[in-house]
Amino acid sequence: MGRKNKLKRFEENQSFPHFFEPTRDELISGQFVLKGQWSQQFFKNNHPIVLELGCGKGEYTVALAQKFPEKNFIGIDIKGARMWRGAKNALELGLKNVAFLRMQIELLDHAFAQEEISEIWITFPDPQQKFKRTKHRLTNQNFLNLYKKILVPEHIIHLKTDSEFLHGYTLGILEGRDEEILFSHHDIYSHPEPPSFVTEIQTFYEKKWLEEGKKITYTRFRLKK
């Protein structure tokens, strides 16, 4: 994508009523006004709030919002030009239960209050296979501890990935921490009774990988509070 198109998308993002882009200083200093107030000030209801981390173009966030109108969804990523697509689609579809938040995931507890979030989706994140990249894996110890800060006790976390490495790594971390693994399968599309909400919603690349015969793994778990 050319610089001109990126700048145009950045500018349009700022005009979207459901797109938020707080600065790092704003988050860390506690000046982000929606922290603890997402239900009251933005969604204006008490429906559960679900996050998609590393949402990319927002395909999954928008699709989940369409499928589950009784929940509110927030797609989070640092790539504003990519998020533009999902934000624009949500607006064109007239969805009121979708927001997009451009920020670094490691600052989640500065954007959301304790027990403000009911559910988290981690969809096709970079597996960060090199050892020196361990700290960037979205299911490492530090990130799991971070999620725990903002999740309600009866929460759910979903991990959907084409990386068998990340799938196995995550299971190892969860088992080592004695967390509650609710469901796990290394090839969800071969499962005799896969959860429909997992297989019915597919990203562009997921469809492409399936056509190539690549396996998609899925794990659903809960962290002990």
Secondary structure, DSSP 8 states (H G I E B T S, - for coil): --HHHHHHHHHHHTT-TTEE---HHHHHTT--TTTTTIIIIII-S---EEEEET-TTSHHHHHHHHH-TTSEEEEEES-HHHHHHHHHHHHHTT-SSEEEEES-GGGHHHHS-TT-EEEEEEES-----SGGGGGG-TTSHHHHHHHHHHEEEEEEEEEEES-HHHHHHHHHHHHHTT-EEEEEESSGGGSSS--HHHHS---HHHHHHHHTT---EEEEEE---
